[in-house]
């Protein structure tokens, strides 16, 4: 997820109830920070979700 920031990764989950995303970043060997987790409601990721993940990345 270079659109959010360097080193940000994404897990995509899809099941019968919909599509879900988890954005996270790994810092050091023993720390994984989940920046944002949400259910996708459209094909494109909403600007609000990307902005929130960027904001949280700055706080890490």
PQR file with spaces between the fields and no chain letter, atoms N, CA, C, O and H, PARSE charges and radii, in Angstrom:
ATOM       1  N    UNK     1       0.836   -1.188    0.000 -0.4000 1.5000
ATOM       2  CA   UNK     1       0.000    0.000    0.000 -0.0000 2.0000
ATOM       3  C    UNK     1       0.878    1.247    0.000  0.5500 1.7000
ATOM       4  O    UNK     1       0.867    2.026    0.953 -0.5500 1.4000
ATOM       5  N    UNK     2       1.617    1.420   -1.049 -0.4000 1.5000
ATOM       6  CA   UNK     2       2.474    2.593   -1.150 -0.0000 2.0000
ATOM       7  C    UNK     2       1.664    3.889   -1.168  0.5500 1.7000
ATOM       8  O    UNK     2       2.202    4.959   -0.883 -0.5500 1.4000
ATOM       9  H    UNK     2       1.625    0.787   -1.823  0.4000 1.0000
ATOM      10  N    UNK     3       0.386    3.802   -1.497 -0.4000 1.5000
ATOM      11  CA   UNK     3      -0.464    5.000   -1.483 -0.0000 2.0000
ATOM      12  C    UNK     3      -0.691    5.508   -0.061  0.5500 1.7000
ATOM      13  O    UNK     3      -1.049    6.669    0.136 -0.5500 1.4000
ATOM      14  H    UNK     3      -0.051    2.933   -1.728  0.4000 1.0000
ATOM      15  N    UNK     4      -0.483    4.638    0.930 -0.4000 1.5000
ATOM      16  CA   UNK     4      -0.623    5.056    2.336 -0.0000 2.0000
ATOM      17  C    UNK     4       0.735    5.460    2.888  0.5500 1.7000
ATOM      18  O    UNK     4       0.850    6.490    3.552 -0.5500 1.4000
ATOM      19  H    UNK     4      -0.193    3.695    0.771  0.4000 1.0000
ATOM      20  N    UNK     5       1.769    4.661    2.622 -0.4000 1.5000
ATOM      21  CA   UNK     5       3.103    4.975    3.113 -0.0000 2.0000
ATOM      22  C    UNK     5       4.053    3.817    2.891  0.5500 1.7000
ATOM      23  O    UNK     5       3.643    2.701    2.572 -0.5500 1.4000
ATOM      24  H    UNK     5       1.676    3.824    2.082  0.4000 1.0000
ATOM      25  N    UNK     6       5.318    4.105    3.064 -0.4000 1.5000
ATOM      26  CA   UNK     6       6.353    3.091    2.862 -0.0000 2.0000
ATOM      27  C    UNK     6       6.209    1.965    3.879  0.5500 1.7000
ATOM      28  O    UNK     6       6.054    2.217    5.074 -0.5500 1.4000
ATOM      29  H    UNK     6       5.651    5.012    3.323  0.4000 1.0000
ATOM      30  N    UNK     7       6.259    0.739    3.408 -0.4000 1.5000
ATOM      31  CA   UNK     7       6.210   -0.420    4.285 -0.0000 2.0000
ATOM      32  C    UNK     7       4.825   -0.854    4.706  0.5500 1.7000
ATOM      33  O    UNK     7       4.689   -1.847    5.420 -0.5500 1.4000
ATOM      34  H    UNK     7       6.384    0.535    2.437  0.4000 1.0000
ATOM      35  N    UNK     8       3.797   -0.148    4.291 -0.4000 1.5000
ATOM      36  CA   UNK     8       2.427   -0.514    4.675 -0.0000 2.0000
ATOM      37  C    UNK     8       1.972   -1.686    3.818  0.5500 1.7000
ATOM      38  O    UNK     8       2.109   -1.669    2.595 -0.5500 1.4000
ATOM      39  H    UNK     8       3.907    0.660    3.711  0.4000 1.0000
ATOM      40  N    UNK     9       1.436   -2.691    4.469 -0.4000 1.5000
ATOM      41  CA   UNK     9       0.940   -3.895    3.803 -0.0000 2.0000
ATOM      42  C    UNK     9      -0.570   -3.992    3.988  0.5500 1.7000
ATOM      43  O    UNK     9      -1.159   -3.288    4.809 -0.5500 1.4000
ATOM      44  H    UNK     9       1.325   -2.705    5.463  0.4000 1.0000
ATOM      45  N    UNK    10      -1.180   -4.878    3.210 -0.4000 1.5000
ATOM      46  CA   UNK    10      -2.632   -5.029    3.259 -0.0000 2.0000
ATOM      47  C    UNK    10      -2.988   -6.508    3.243  0.5500 1.7000
ATOM      48  O    UNK    10      -2.409   -7.292    2.491 -0.5500 1.4000
ATOM      49  H    UNK    10      -0.702   -5.450    2.544  0.4000 1.0000
ATOM      50  N    UNK    11      -3.935   -6.872    4.073 -0.4000 1.5000
ATOM      51  CA   UNK    11      -4.517   -8.212    4.042 -0.0000 2.0000
ATOM      52  C    UNK    11      -5.926   -8.051    3.490  0.5500 1.7000
ATOM      53  O    UNK    11      -6.700   -7.217    3.960 -0.5500 1.4000
ATOM      54  H    UNK    11      -4.406   -6.235    4.684  0.4000 1.0000
ATOM      55  N    UNK    12      -6.245   -8.854    2.497 -0.4000 1.5000
ATOM      56  CA   UNK    12      -7.576   -8.819    1.884 -0.0000 2.0000
ATOM      57  C    UNK    12      -8.321  -10.092    2.245  0.5500 1.7000
ATOM      58  O    UNK    12      -7.802  -11.198    2.091 -0.5500 1.4000
ATOM      59  H    UNK    12      -5.617   -9.532    2.116  0.4000 1.0000
ATOM      60  N    UNK    13      -9.529   -9.921    2.720 -0.4000 1.5000
ATOM      61  CA   UNK    13     -10.356  -11.062    3.117 -0.0000 2.0000
ATOM      62  C    UNK    13     -11.701  -10.922    2.418  0.5500 1.7000
ATOM      63  O    UNK    13     -12.305   -9.849    2.416 -0.5500 1.4000
ATOM      64  H    UNK    13      -9.950   -9.023    2.844  0.4000 1.0000
ATOM      65  N    UNK    14     -12.156  -12.006    1.834 -0.4000 1.5000
ATOM      66  CA   UNK    14     -13.458  -11.992    1.181 -0.0000 2.0000
ATOM      67  C    UNK    14     -14.217  -13.247    1.611  0.5500 1.7000
ATOM      68  O    UNK    14     -13.686  -14.356    1.565 -0.5500 1.4000
ATOM      69  H    UNK    14     -11.665  -12.878    1.836  0.4000 1.0000
ATOM      70  N    UNK    15     -15.464  -13.049    2.026 -0.4000 1.5000
ATOM      71  CA   UNK    15     -16.328  -14.183    2.339 -0.0000 2.0000
ATOM      72  C    UNK    15     -17.756  -13.821    1.941  0.5500 1.7000
ATOM      73  O    UNK    15     -17.983  -12.803    1.287 -0.5500 1.4000
ATOM      74  H    UNK    15     -15.895  -12.148    2.063  0.4000 1.0000
ATOM      75  N    UNK    16     -18.707  -14.647    2.333 -0.4000 1.5000
ATOM      76  CA   UNK    16     -20.095  -14.429    1.908 -0.0000 2.0000
ATOM      77  C    UNK    16     -20.700  -13.130    2.447  0.5500 1.7000
ATOM      78  O    UNK    16     -21.691  -12.642    1.904 -0.5500 1.4000
ATOM      79  H    UNK    16     -18.522  -15.474    2.864  0.4000 1.0000
ATOM      80  N    UNK    17     -20.119  -12.572    3.498 -0.4000 1.5000
ATOM      81  CA   UNK    17     -20.656  -11.321    4.056 -0.0000 2.0000
ATOM      82  C    UNK    17     -20.008  -10.075    3.462  0.5500 1.7000
ATOM      83  O    UNK    17     -20.433   -8.962    3.771 -0.5500 1.4000
ATOM      84  H    UNK    17     -19.314  -12.969    3.939  0.4000 1.0000
ATOM      85  N    UNK    18     -18.982  -10.235    2.612 -0.4000 1.5000
ATOM      86  CA   UNK    18     -18.385   -9.080    1.958 -0.0000 2.0000
ATOM      87  C    UNK    18     -16.869   -9.139    1.889  0.5500 1.7000
ATOM      88  O    UNK    18     -16.250  -10.175    2.126 -0.5500 1.4000
ATOM      89  H    UNK    18     -18.637  -11.139    2.361  0.4000 1.0000
ATOM      90  N    UNK    19     -16.294   -7.990    1.555 -0.4000 1.5000
ATOM      91  CA   UNK    19     -14.837   -7.853    1.436 -0.0000 2.0000
ATOM      92  C    UNK    19     -14.323   -6.990    2.582  0.5500 1.7000
ATOM      93  O    UNK    19     -14.940   -5.989    2.948 -0.5500 1.4000
ATOM      94  H    UNK    19     -16.797   -7.148    1.362  0.4000 1.0000
ATOM      95  N    UNK    20     -13.190   -7.391    3.139 -0.4000 1.5000
ATOM      96  CA   UNK    20     -12.605   -6.698    4.278 -0.0000 2.0000
ATOM      97  C    UNK    20     -11.138   -6.421    3.994  0.5500 1.7000
ATOM      98  O    UNK    20     -10.494   -7.158    3.248 -0.5500 1.4000
ATOM      99  H    UNK    20     -12.690   -8.204    2.842  0.4000 1.0000
ATOM     100  N    UNK    21     -10.608   -5.352    4.593 -0.4000 1.5000
ATOM     101  CA   UNK    21      -9.200   -4.995    4.441 -0.0000 2.0000
ATOM     102  C    UNK    21      -8.606   -4.677    5.810  0.5500 1.7000
ATOM     103  O    UNK    21      -9.262   -4.106    6.681 -0.5500 1.4000
ATOM     104  H    UNK    21     -11.132   -4.753    5.199  0.4000 1.0000
ATOM     105  N    UNK    22      -7.346   -5.064    5.967 -0.4000 1.5000
ATOM     106  CA   UNK    22      -6.582   -4.710    7.156 -0.0000 2.0000
ATOM     107  C    UNK    22      -5.280   -4.100    6.654  0.5500 1.7000
ATOM     108  O    UNK    22      -4.534   -4.756    5.928 -0.5500 1.4000
ATOM     109  H    UNK    22      -6.813   -5.528    5.259  0.4000 1.0000
ATOM     110  N    UNK    23      -4.997   -2.859    7.027 -0.4000 1.5000
ATOM     111  CA   UNK    23      -3.743   -2.199    6.662 -0.0000 2.0000
ATOM     112  C    UNK    23      -2.843   -2.193    7.882  0.5500 1.7000
ATOM     113  O    UNK    23      -3.264   -1.822    8.977 -0.5500 1.4000
ATOM     114  H    UNK    23      -5.603   -2.326    7.617  0.4000 1.0000
ATOM     115  N    UNK    24      -1.592   -2.611    7.685 -0.4000 1.5000
ATOM     116  CA   UNK    24      -0.670   -2.709    8.816 -0.0000 2.0000
ATOM     117  C    UNK    24       0.740   -2.372    8.370  0.5500 1.7000
ATOM     118  O    UNK    24       1.047   -2.330    7.179 -0.5500 1.4000
ATOM     119  H    UNK    24      -1.249   -2.913    6.796  0.4000 1.0000
ATOM     120  N    UNK    25       1.591   -2.133    9.365 -0.4000 1.5000
ATOM     121  CA   UNK    25       3.006   -1.885    9.113 -0.0000 2.0000
ATOM     122  C    UNK    25       3.806   -2.629   10.173  0.5500 1.7000
ATOM     123  O    UNK    25       3.399   -2.691   11.333 -0.5500 1.4000
ATOM     124  H    UNK    25       1.341   -2.167   10.333  0.4000 1.0000
ATOM     125  N    UNK    26       4.943   -3.192    9.775 -0.4000 1.5000
ATOM     126  CA   UNK    26       5.821   -3.915   10.701 -0.0000 2.0000
ATOM     127  C    UNK    26       6.960   -2.983   11.071  0.5500 1.7000
ATOM     128  O    UNK    26       7.644   -2.449   10.198 -0.5500 1.4000
ATOM     129  H    UNK    26       5.273   -3.141    8.832  0.4000 1.0000
ATOM     130  N    UNK    27       7.161   -2.789   12.357 -0.4000 1.5000
ATOM     131  CA   UNK    27       8.260   -1.970   12.872 -0.0000 2.0000
ATOM     132  C    UNK    27       9.104   -2.869   13.773  0.5500 1.7000
ATOM     133  O    UNK    27       8.596   -3.451   14.731 -0.5500 1.4000
ATOM     134  H    UNK    27       6.606   -3.222   13.067  0.4000 1.0000
ATOM     135  N    UNK    28      10.362   -2.976   13.467 -0.4000 1.5000
ATOM     136  CA   UNK    28      11.291   -3.824   14.228 -0.0000 2.0000
ATOM     137  C    UNK    28      10.885   -5.294   14.082  0.5500 1.7000
ATOM     138  O    UNK    28      10.024   -5.625   13.266 -0.5500 1.4000
ATOM     139  H    UNK    28      10.774   -2.503   12.689  0.4000 1.0000
ATOM     140  N    UNK    29      11.493   -6.153   14.854 -0.4000 1.5000
ATOM     141  CA   UNK    29      11.223   -7.582   14.738 -0.0000 2.0000
ATOM     142  C    UNK    29       9.977   -8.022   15.490  0.5500 1.7000
ATOM     143  O    UNK    29       9.387   -9.052   15.163 -0.5500 1.4000
ATOM     144  H    UNK    29      12.192   -5.885   15.517  0.4000 1.0000
ATOM     145  N    UNK    30       9.574   -7.263   16.483 -0.4000 1.5000
ATOM     146  CA   UNK    30       8.507   -7.739   17.356 -0.0000 2.0000
ATOM     147  C    UNK    30       7.299   -6.814   17.429  0.5500 1.7000
ATOM     148  O    UNK    30       6.530   -6.883   18.387 -0.5500 1.4000
ATOM     149  H    UNK    30      10.053   -6.426   16.749  0.4000 1.0000
ATOM     150  N    UNK    31       7.122   -5.958   16.442 -0.4000 1.5000
ATOM     151  CA   UNK    31       5.981   -5.033   16.502 -0.0000 2.0000
ATOM     152  C    UNK    31       5.260   -4.964   15.163  0.5500 1.7000
ATOM     153  O    UNK    31       5.862   -4.682   14.127 -0.5500 1.4000
ATOM     154  H    UNK    31       7.747   -5.902   15.664  0.4000 1.0000
ATOM     155  N    UNK    32       3.963   -5.227   15.207 -0.4000 1.5000
ATOM     156  CA   UNK    32       3.098   -5.063   14.048 -0.0000 2.0000
ATOM     157  C    UNK    32       2.003   -4.094   14.464  0.5500 1.7000
ATOM     158  O    UNK    32       1.278   -4.343   15.428 -0.5500 1.4000
ATOM     159  H    UNK    32       3.474   -5.457   16.049  0.4000 1.0000
ATOM     160  N    UNK    33       1.885   -2.989   13.739 -0.4000 1.5000
ATOM     161  CA   UNK    33       0.875   -1.984   14.043 -0.0000 2.0000
ATOM     162  C    UNK    33      -0.250   -2.062   13.022  0.5500 1.7000
ATOM     163  O    UNK    33      -0.022   -1.875   11.827 -0.5500 1.4000
ATOM     164  H    UNK    33       2.474   -2.786   12.956  0.4000 1.0000
ATOM     165  N    UNK    34      -1.453   -2.334   13.483 -0.4000 1.5000
ATOM     166  CA   UNK    34      -2.621   -2.329   12.611 -0.0000 2.0000
ATOM     167  C    UNK    34      -3.076   -0.880   12.502  0.5500 1.7000
ATOM     168  O    UNK    34      -3.461   -0.261   13.494 -0.5500 1.4000
ATOM     169  H    UNK    34      -1.639   -2.486   14.454  0.4000 1.0000
ATOM     170  N    UNK    35      -3.027   -0.351   11.292 -0.4000 1.5000
ATOM     171  CA   UNK    35      -3.373    1.046   11.068 -0.0000 2.0000
ATOM     172  C    UNK    35      -4.870    1.234   10.892  0.5500 1.7000
ATOM     173  O    UNK    35      -5.437    2.225   11.354 -0.5500 1.4000
ATOM     174  H    UNK    35      -2.714   -0.854   10.486  0.4000 1.0000
ATOM     175  N    UNK    36      -5.512    0.281   10.221 -0.4000 1.5000
ATOM     176  CA   UNK    36      -6.943    0.417    9.968 -0.0000 2.0000
ATOM     177  C    UNK    36      -7.490   -0.918    9.482  0.5500 1.7000
ATOM     178  O    UNK    36      -6.823   -1.618    8.721 -0.5500 1.4000
ATOM     179  H    UNK    36      -5.052   -0.524    9.846  0.4000 1.0000
ATOM     180  N    UNK    37      -8.676   -1.274    9.906 -0.4000 1.5000
ATOM     181  CA   UNK    37      -9.386   -2.464    9.442 -0.0000 2.0000
ATOM     182  C    UNK    37     -10.822   -2.049    9.154  0.5500 1.7000
ATOM     183  O    UNK    37     -11.442   -1.346    9.952 -0.5500 1.4000
ATOM     184  H    UNK    37      -9.218   -0.705   10.524  0.4000 1.0000
ATOM     185  N    UNK    38     -11.349   -2.483    8.013 -0.4000 1.5000
ATOM     186  CA   UNK    38     -12.679   -2.021    7.624 -0.0000 2.0000
ATOM     187  C    UNK    38     -13.285   -2.971    6.593  0.5500 1.7000
ATOM     188  O    UNK    38     -12.590   -3.780    5.978 -0.5500 1.4000
ATOM     189  H    UNK    38     -10.846   -3.054    7.365  0.4000 1.0000
ATOM     190  N    UNK    39     -14.601   -2.845    6.423 -0.4000 1.5000
ATOM     191  CA   UNK    39     -15.308   -3.587    5.382 -0.0000 2.0000
ATOM     192  C    UNK    39     -15.413   -2.705    4.153  0.5500 1.7000
ATOM     193  O    UNK    39     -15.812   -1.544    4.244 -0.5500 1.4000
ATOM     194  H    UNK    39     -15.165   -2.187    6.922  0.4000 1.0000
ATOM     195  N    UNK    40     -15.059   -3.249    3.017 -0.4000 1.5000
ATOM     196  CA   UNK    40     -15.150   -2.501    1.762 -0.0000 2.0000
ATOM     197  C    UNK    40     -16.589   -2.523    1.283  0.5500 1.7000
ATOM     198  O    UNK    40     -17.256   -3.557    1.309 -0.5500 1.4000
ATOM     199  H    UNK    40     -14.735   -4.192    2.942  0.4000 1.0000
ATOM     200  N    UNK    41     -17.052   -1.364    0.845 -0.4000 1.5000
ATOM     201  CA   UNK    41     -18.422   -1.265    0.357 -0.0000 2.0000
ATOM     202  C    UNK    41     -18.474   -0.971   -1.137  0.5500 1.7000
ATOM     203  O    UNK    41     -19.539   -1.022   -1.752 -0.5500 1.4000
ATOM     204  H    UNK    41     -16.510   -0.524    0.824  0.4000 1.0000
ATOM     205  N    UNK    42     -17.313   -0.663   -1.717 -0.4000 1.5000
ATOM     206  CA   UNK    42     -17.253   -0.388   -3.154 -0.0000 2.0000
ATOM     207  C    UNK    42     -15.944   -0.935   -3.711  0.5500 1.7000
ATOM     208  O    UNK    42     -15.090   -1.402   -2.958 -0.5500 1.4000
ATOM     209  H    UNK    42     -16.448   -0.622   -1.217  0.4000 1.0000
ATOM     210  N    UNK    43     -15.794   -0.877   -5.007 -0.4000 1.5000
ATOM     211  CA   UNK    43     -14.592   -1.396   -5.657 -0.0000 2.0000
ATOM     212  C    UNK    43     -13.344   -0.630   -5.238  0.5500 1.7000
ATOM     213  O    UNK    43     -12.298   -1.229   -4.990 -0.5500 1.4000
ATOM     214  H    UNK    43     -16.488   -0.497   -5.618  0.4000 1.0000
ATOM     215  N    UNK    44     -13.452    0.686   -5.161 -0.4000 1.5000
ATOM     216  CA   UNK    44     -12.311    1.535   -4.816 -0.0000 2.0000
ATOM     217  C    UNK    44     -12.292    1.792   -3.310  0.5500 1.7000
ATOM     218  O    UNK    44     -13.342    1.952   -2.687 -0.5500 1.4000
ATOM     219  H    UNK    44     -14.302    1.173   -5.363  0.4000 1.0000
ATOM     220  N    UNK    45     -11.093    1.830   -2.732 -0.4000 1.5000
ATOM     221  CA   UNK    45     -10.964    2.134   -1.309 -0.0000 2.0000
ATOM     222  C    UNK    45     -11.295    3.607   -1.079  0.5500 1.7000
ATOM     223  O    UNK    45     -10.773    4.482   -1.770 -0.5500 1.4000
ATOM     224  H    UNK    45     -10.240    1.699   -3.237  0.4000 1.0000
ATOM     225  N    UNK    46     -12.150    3.869   -0.120 -0.4000 1.5000
ATOM     226  CA   UNK    46     -12.618    5.231    0.157 -0.0000 2.0000
ATOM     227  C    UNK    46     -11.463    6.121    0.627  0.5500 1.7000
ATOM     228  O    UNK    46     -10.566    5.668    1.338 -0.5500 1.4000
ATOM     229  H    UNK    46     -12.574    3.157    0.441  0.4000 1.0000
ATOM     230  N    UNK    47     -11.499    7.361    0.230 -0.4000 1.5000
ATOM     231  CA   UNK    47     -10.481    8.354    0.605 -0.0000 2.0000
ATOM     232  C    UNK    47     -10.361    8.436    2.123  0.5500 1.7000
ATOM     233  O    UNK    47      -9.256    8.540    2.655 -0.5500 1.4000
ATOM     234  H    UNK    47     -12.228    7.729   -0.348  0.4000 1.0000
ATOM     235  N    UNK    48     -11.490    8.388    2.819 -0.4000 1.5000
ATOM     236  CA   UNK    48     -11.490    8.466    4.286 -0.0000 2.0000
ATOM     237  C    UNK    48     -10.647    7.338    4.888  0.5500 1.7000
ATOM     238  O    UNK    48      -9.885    7.571    5.827 -0.5500 1.4000
ATOM     239  H    UNK    48     -12.388    8.303    2.387  0.4000 1.0000
ATOM     240  N    UNK    49     -10.775    6.128    4.360 -0.4000 1.5000
ATOM     241  CA   UNK    49     -10.023    4.988    4.889 -0.0000 2.0000
ATOM     242  C    UNK    49      -8.525    5.152    4.651  0.5500 1.7000
ATOM     243  O    UNK    49      -7.721    4.839    5.529 -0.5500 1.4000
ATOM     244  H    UNK    49     -11.394    5.938    3.598  0.4000 1.0000
ATOM     245  N    UNK    50      -8.147    5.633    3.482 -0.4000 1.5000
ATOM     246  CA   UNK    50      -6.726    5.868    3.182 -0.0000 2.0000
ATOM     247  C    UNK    50      -6.154    6.984    4.056  0.5500 1.7000
ATOM     248  O    UNK    50      -5.043    6.864    4.573 -0.5500 1.4000
ATOM     249  H    UNK    50      -8.801    5.887    2.769  0.4000 1.0000
ATOM     250  N    UNK    51      -6.916    8.069    4.218 -0.4000 1.5000
ATOM     251  CA   UNK    51      -6.453    9.190    5.043 -0.0000 2.0000
ATOM     252  C    UNK    51      -6.277    8.780    6.498  0.5500 1.7000
ATOM     253  O    UNK    51      -5.318    9.189    7.152 -0.5500 1.4000
ATOM     254  H    UNK    51      -7.818    8.166    3.798  0.4000 1.0000
ATOM     255  N    UNK    52      -7.196    7.978    7.000 -0.4000 1.5000
ATOM     256  CA   UNK    52      -7.108    7.523    8.390 -0.0000 2.0000
ATOM     257  C    UNK    52      -5.871    6.646    8.595  0.5500 1.7000
ATOM     258  O    UNK    52      -5.181    6.776    9.606 -0.5500 1.4000
ATOM     259  H    UNK    52      -7.976    7.645    6.469  0.4000 1.0000
ATOM     260  N    UNK    53      -5.594    5.766    7.655 -0.4000 1.5000
ATOM     261  CA   UNK    53      -4.402    4.918    7.753 -0.0000 2.0000
ATOM     262  C    UNK    53      -3.128    5.761    7.695  0.5500 1.7000
ATOM     263  O    UNK    53      -2.177    5.493    8.429 -0.5500 1.4000
ATOM     264  H    UNK    53      -6.155    5.660    6.834  0.4000 1.0000
ATOM     265  N    UNK    54      -3.099    6.780    6.827 -0.4000 1.5000
ATOM     266  CA   UNK    54      -1.936    7.677    6.749 -0.0000 2.0000
ATOM     267  C    UNK    54      -1.715    8.419    8.066  0.5500 1.7000
ATOM     268  O    UNK    54      -0.584    8.522    8.541 -0.5500 1.4000
ATOM     269  H    UNK    54      -3.872    6.998    6.230  0.4000 1.0000
ATOM     270  N    UNK    55      -2.774    8.923    8.643 -0.4000 1.5000
ATOM     271  CA   UNK    55      -2.699    9.632    9.913 -0.0000 2.0000
ATOM     272  C    UNK    55      -2.148    8.724   11.007  0.5500 1.7000
ATOM     273  O    UNK    55      -1.268    9.130   11.767 -0.5500 1.4000
ATOM     274  H    UNK    55      -3.692    8.839    8.257  0.4000 1.0000
ATOM     275  N    UNK    56      -2.652    7.518   11.089 -0.4000 1.5000
ATOM     276  CA   UNK    56      -2.184    6.587   12.114 -0.0000 2.0000
ATOM     277  C    UNK    56      -0.734    6.170   11.875  0.5500 1.7000
ATOM     278  O    UNK    56       0.000    5.931   12.834 -0.5500 1.4000
ATOM     279  H    UNK    56      -3.367    7.189   10.472  0.4000 1.0000
ATOM     280  N    UNK    57      -0.313    6.079   10.620 -0.4000 1.5000
ATOM     281  CA   UNK    57       1.078    5.749   10.323 -0.0000 2.0000
ATOM     282  C    UNK    57       1.999    6.846   10.838  0.5500 1.7000
ATOM     283  O    UNK    57       3.077    6.553   11.354 -0.5500 1.4000
ATOM     284  H    UNK    57      -0.910    6.272    9.841  0.4000 1.0000
ATOM     285  N    UNK    58       1.598    8.086   10.707 -0.4000 1.5000
ATOM     286  CA   UNK    58       2.405    9.216   11.220 -0.0000 2.0000
ATOM     287  C    UNK    58       2.538    9.161   12.729  0.5500 1.7000
ATOM     288  O    UNK    58       3.531    9.640   13.275 -0.5500 1.4000
ATOM     289  H    UNK    58       0.722    8.324   10.287  0.4000 1.0000
ATOM     290  N    UNK    59       1.558    8.586   13.416 -0.4000 1.5000
ATOM     291  CA   UNK    59       1.560    8.521   14.882 -0.0000 2.0000
ATOM     292  C    UNK    59       2.393    7.365   15.420  0.5500 1.7000
ATOM     293  O    UNK    59       2.687    7.317   16.614 -0.5500 1.4000
ATOM     294  H    UNK    59       0.751    8.196   12.972  0.4000 1.0000
ATOM     295  N    UNK    60       2.776    6.433   14.550 -0.4000 1.5000
ATOM     296  CA   UNK    60       3.567    5.266   14.992 -0.0000 2.0000
ATOM     297  C    UNK    60       4.998    5.687   15.226  0.5500 1.7000
ATOM     298  O    UNK    60       5.831    4.862   15.601 -0.5500 1.4000
ATOM     299  H    UNK    60       2.537    6.471   13.580  0.4000 1.0000
